[in-house]
Amino acid sequence: MCSFLWGGGIALGKAFEETGLAKHFVQLFLLGDSGQLGLFLFFSILSLGLSCFLSNTSVANLILPITMGLPAHLILPAAIGATIGASLAMPLPVSTPPNALAFSYGGIRSLEMLKVGGIISIIAWTFFVTVGGLILHLLGIVDFSKF
């Protein structure tokens, strides 16, 4: 089942890129006019939210082609935010294979996973944005001086 999710996400991502839909999304949401910090936050939240209901790998494969439609100086912060944000989601069984395995044994209910996993995801996202963002900025990888 997971291979279908991954393969489907890869195919959709490739279709976004080749049909020009990724660039259309960038123009539609006026993302090309945003600063690096704004895109970093936007794509990390977007991918975190989607990964709560879809496979992390599928979300990364869907979102990354959209980031590639951005102007060159904005791609890196958006792509970092999207990939790490997708990796931080863990509230439901579909989010990650370990969650699916734990849920399949029948001892854990979805609501319990949602409560604990949601809290963990929010804490992890906050830590990533503050500490990770600061490290990326201090190392000169991205410039967060403008929102």
C-alpha positions as CSV (number, residue, x, y, z in Angstrom):
1,M,0.0,0.0,0.0
2,C,2.8,2.4,0.9
3,S,4.5,1.9,-2.5
4,F,1.2,3.1,-4.2
5,L,1.2,6.2,-2.1
6,W,4.9,7.0,-2.8
7,G,4.5,6.2,-6.5
8,G,1.3,8.3,-6.8
9,G,3.0,11.2,-5.0
10,I,6.0,11.0,-7.3
11,A,3.8,10.8,-10.4
12,L,1.7,13.8,-9.3
13,G,4.8,15.8,-8.5
14,K,6.2,15.1,-11.9
15,A,2.9,16.0,-13.5
16,F,2.8,19.3,-11.6
17,E,6.3,20.2,-12.9
18,E,5.8,19.1,-16.5
19,T,2.4,20.6,-17.1
20,G,3.3,24.0,-15.6
21,L,0.8,23.6,-12.7
22,A,3.6,24.3,-10.2
23,K,4.3,27.7,-11.7
24,H,0.6,28.4,-11.9
25,F,0.3,27.8,-8.1
26,V,3.2,30.2,-7.5
27,Q,1.5,32.9,-9.6
28,L,-2.0,32.1,-8.2
29,F,-0.9,32.6,-4.6
30,L,1.6,35.4,-5.3
31,L,4.3,33.3,-3.7
32,G,7.1,34.8,-5.9
33,D,6.7,38.1,-4.1
34,S,7.2,36.7,-0.6
35,G,10.4,36.8,1.4
36,Q,12.5,33.8,2.3
37,L,11.2,33.6,5.9
38,G,7.6,33.9,4.8
39,L,8.0,31.0,2.3
40,F,10.0,28.9,4.8
41,L,7.1,29.3,7.3
42,F,4.3,28.9,4.7
43,F,5.7,25.7,3.1
44,S,6.6,24.1,6.5
45,I,3.1,24.7,7.8
46,L,1.5,23.6,4.5
47,S,3.4,20.4,4.3
48,L,3.0,19.7,8.0
49,G,-0.8,20.1,7.7
50,L,-1.0,17.9,4.6
51,S,1.2,15.2,6.1
52,C,-1.2,14.8,8.9
53,F,-3.6,13.2,6.4
54,L,-1.3,11.9,3.7
55,S,2.0,10.1,3.6
56,N,5.0,12.3,4.4
57,T,6.8,11.1,1.3
58,S,3.7,11.8,-0.9
59,V,3.4,15.3,0.5
60,A,7.1,16.1,-0.1
61,N,6.7,14.8,-3.7
62,L,3.6,17.0,-4.2
63,I,5.0,20.2,-2.6
64,L,8.6,20.2,-3.9
65,P,7.7,20.8,-7.6
66,I,5.7,23.8,-6.5
67,T,8.8,25.2,-4.7
68,M,10.7,24.7,-7.9
69,G,8.4,27.1,-9.6
70,L,9.6,29.9,-7.4
71,P,12.3,32.4,-8.4
72,A,15.8,30.9,-7.9
73,H,16.7,32.8,-4.7
74,L,13.5,31.6,-3.0
75,I,13.7,27.9,-3.8
76,L,16.0,26.7,-1.1
77,P,14.2,28.1,2.0
78,A,10.8,27.0,0.6
79,A,12.1,23.5,-0.2
80,I,13.8,23.1,3.2
81,G,10.6,24.2,4.9
82,A,8.5,21.8,2.8
83,T,10.6,18.7,3.3
84,I,11.3,19.1,7.0
85,G,7.7,20.2,7.7
86,A,6.4,17.0,6.0
87,S,8.7,14.9,8.1
88,L,7.4,16.4,11.4
89,A,3.8,15.3,11.0
90,M,2.8,12.2,13.0
91,P,-0.7,12.5,14.4
92,L,-2.4,9.8,12.4
93,P,-1.6,6.3,11.2
94,V,-1.3,7.4,7.6
95,S,1.5,10.0,8.4
96,T,4.4,7.6,8.9
97,P,4.9,3.8,8.5
98,P,5.7,3.4,12.3
99,N,2.4,4.9,13.1
100,A,0.6,2.6,10.7
101,L,2.4,-0.4,12.3
102,A,1.5,0.7,15.8
103,F,-2.1,1.3,14.9
104,S,-2.4,-2.0,13.0
105,Y,-2.0,-4.0,16.3
106,G,-5.3,-2.6,17.5
107,G,-4.3,-1.3,20.9
108,I,-4.2,2.3,20.0
109,R,-7.2,4.4,18.7
110,S,-6.9,7.2,16.1
111,L,-8.1,9.8,18.6
112,E,-5.3,8.9,21.0
113,M,-2.7,9.1,18.2
114,L,-4.2,12.4,17.1
115,K,-3.8,13.9,20.6
116,V,-0.3,12.8,21.3
117,G,1.0,13.1,17.8
118,G,-0.6,16.5,17.3
119,I,1.2,17.9,20.4
120,I,4.5,16.3,19.3
121,S,4.1,17.7,15.8
122,I,3.5,21.2,17.1
123,I,6.4,21.1,19.5
124,A,8.7,19.7,16.7
125,W,7.6,22.4,14.2
126,T,8.2,25.2,16.7
127,F,11.6,23.8,17.5
128,F,12.5,23.4,13.8
129,V,11.3,26.9,12.9
130,T,13.1,28.6,15.8
131,V,16.3,26.7,16.2
132,G,16.6,25.3,12.7
133,G,15.7,28.6,11.1
134,L,18.3,30.4,13.3
135,I,21.0,27.9,12.4
136,L,20.2,28.2,8.7
137,H,20.3,32.0,8.9
138,L,23.5,32.1,11.0
139,L,25.3,29.8,8.5
140,G,24.3,32.0,5.7
141,I,22.3,29.2,3.9
142,V,19.2,31.4,3.8
143,D,18.5,35.1,4.5
144,F,15.7,35.6,6.9
145,S,16.2,39.3,7.4
146,K,13.0,40.0,5.4
147,F,9.6,38.4,6.1
